[in-house]
Amino acid sequence: MGRGDKKTKKGKIFKGSFGKVRRARPIKAAKETTAATTPS
């Protein structure tokens, strides 16, 4: 488990990829932006 392991957060940062462990946009931030842009 380290930079060579693609399934870990550190490995994804090293490879520059995104997935379940390392989100492209954090879930909290994504929800806040959609709530802010959607008029209610």
N, CA, C and O of each residue as an XYZ file, in Angstrom:
160
protein
N       0.846     -1.188      0.000
C       0.000      0.000      0.000
C       0.884      1.241      0.000
O       1.531      1.569      0.994
N       0.892      1.905     -1.120
C       1.707      3.103     -1.231
C       1.406      3.802     -2.542
O       0.302      3.701     -3.077
N       2.393      4.507     -3.049
C       2.187      5.271     -4.272
C       1.936      4.383     -5.483
O       1.279      4.807     -6.434
N       2.446      3.164     -5.460
C       2.256      2.253     -6.584
C       0.897      1.581     -6.592
O       0.499      1.008     -7.606
N       0.175      1.641     -5.475
C      -1.132      0.985     -5.344
C      -2.231      1.914     -5.856
O      -2.558      2.917     -5.223
N      -2.795      1.563     -7.009
C      -3.815      2.406     -7.662
C      -5.118      2.496     -6.888
O      -5.926      3.393     -7.131
N      -5.334      1.556     -5.942
C      -6.601      1.544     -5.199
C      -6.598      2.465     -3.981
O      -7.642      2.689     -3.369
N      -5.435      2.997     -3.628
C      -5.366      3.881     -2.468
C      -5.336      5.339     -2.895
O      -5.003      5.652     -4.038
N      -5.683      6.226     -1.976
C      -5.713      7.664     -2.247
C      -4.327      8.161     -2.683
O      -4.199      8.932     -3.634
N      -3.311      7.709     -1.975
C      -1.939      8.120     -2.281
C      -1.534      7.652     -3.678
O      -0.870      8.380     -4.416
N      -1.935      6.442     -4.031
C      -1.646      5.894     -5.354
C      -2.343      6.673     -6.458
O      -1.782      6.884     -7.534
N      -3.571      7.099     -6.184
C      -4.337      7.861     -7.166
C      -3.754      9.257     -7.351
O      -3.733      9.771     -8.470
N      -3.284      9.874     -6.276
C      -2.630     11.178     -6.372
C      -1.362     11.038     -7.215
O      -1.082     11.875     -8.073
N      -0.596      9.968     -6.962
C       0.641      9.697     -7.699
C       0.370      9.480     -9.186
O       1.095      9.992    -10.039
N      -0.684      8.714     -9.489
C      -1.042      8.429    -10.882
C      -1.801      9.588    -11.540
O      -1.777      9.743    -12.761
N      -2.474     10.399    -10.714
C      -3.258     11.521    -11.238
C      -4.632     11.082    -11.708
O      -5.212     11.688    -12.609
N      -5.155     10.018    -11.090
C      -6.471      9.520    -11.475
C      -7.480      9.729    -10.352
O      -7.114     10.009     -9.210
N      -8.753      9.587    -10.696
C      -9.831      9.776     -9.736
C     -10.713      8.532     -9.682
O     -10.719      7.722    -10.609
N     -11.451      8.390     -8.595
C     -12.349      7.246     -8.432
C     -13.120      7.360     -7.133
O     -13.398      8.464     -6.665
N     -13.465      6.223     -6.550
C     -14.222      6.211     -5.297
C     -13.390      6.724     -4.130
O     -13.884      7.470     -3.285
N     -12.125      6.320     -4.090
C     -11.248      6.708     -2.981
C     -10.885      8.184     -3.074
O     -10.903      8.904     -2.076
N     -10.551      8.628     -4.298
C     -10.170     10.027     -4.535
C     -11.144     10.637     -5.523
O     -11.054     10.406     -6.729
N     -12.065     11.411     -5.006
C     -13.081     12.057     -5.837
C     -12.482     13.232     -6.606
O     -11.586     13.918     -6.115
N     -12.984     13.451     -7.809
C     -12.551     14.603     -8.605
C     -13.019     15.885     -7.919
O     -12.279     16.864     -7.819
N     -14.266     15.852     -7.451
C     -14.814     16.945     -6.636
C     -15.395     16.303     -5.388
O     -16.196     15.374     -5.493
N     -15.011     16.777     -4.207
C     -15.565     16.202     -2.978
C     -17.094     16.246     -2.972
O     -17.690     17.213     -3.448
N     -17.720     15.213     -2.441
C     -19.184     15.088     -2.434
C     -19.845     16.303     -1.785
O     -20.847     16.811     -2.290
N     -19.287     16.766     -0.670
C     -19.821     17.922      0.056
C     -19.803     19.175     -0.825
O     -20.784     19.917     -0.868
N     -18.697     19.408     -1.520
C     -18.550     20.580     -2.387
C     -19.499     20.500     -3.582
O     -20.070     21.509     -3.994
N     -19.664     19.309     -4.131
C     -20.554     19.110     -5.276
C     -22.005     19.395     -4.881
O     -22.750     20.008     -5.645
N     -22.399     18.955     -3.702
C     -23.771     19.181     -3.213
C     -24.024     20.664     -2.961
O     -25.094     21.179     -3.286
N     -23.037     21.349     -2.381
C     -23.169     22.769     -2.084
C     -23.325     23.595     -3.360
O     -24.134     24.522     -3.397
N     -22.572     23.275     -4.392
C     -22.648     24.041     -5.641
C     -23.967     23.806     -6.368
O     -24.528     24.734     -6.951
N     -24.469     22.561     -6.336
C     -25.750     22.280     -6.989
C     -26.899     22.948     -6.233
O     -27.859     23.416     -6.846
N     -26.802     22.989     -4.928
C     -27.825     23.647     -4.103
C     -27.806     25.161     -4.320
O     -28.850     25.813     -4.303
N     -26.614     25.706     -4.522
C     -26.466     27.146     -4.710
C     -26.951     27.580     -6.090
O     -27.521     28.661     -6.231
N     -26.731     26.749     -7.108
C     -27.103     27.127     -8.485
C     -28.565     26.849     -8.785
O     -29.145     27.502     -9.652
N     -29.179     25.890     -8.086
C     -30.578     25.564     -8.332
C     -31.479     26.544     -7.590
O     -31.462     26.586     -6.360
N     -32.275     27.341     -8.330
C     -33.192     28.269     -7.646
C     -34.356     27.513     -7.002
O     -34.945     26.626     -7.621
N     -34.681     27.864     -5.769
C     -35.771     27.157     -5.077
C     -36.970     28.055     -4.834
O     -37.967     27.613     -4.265
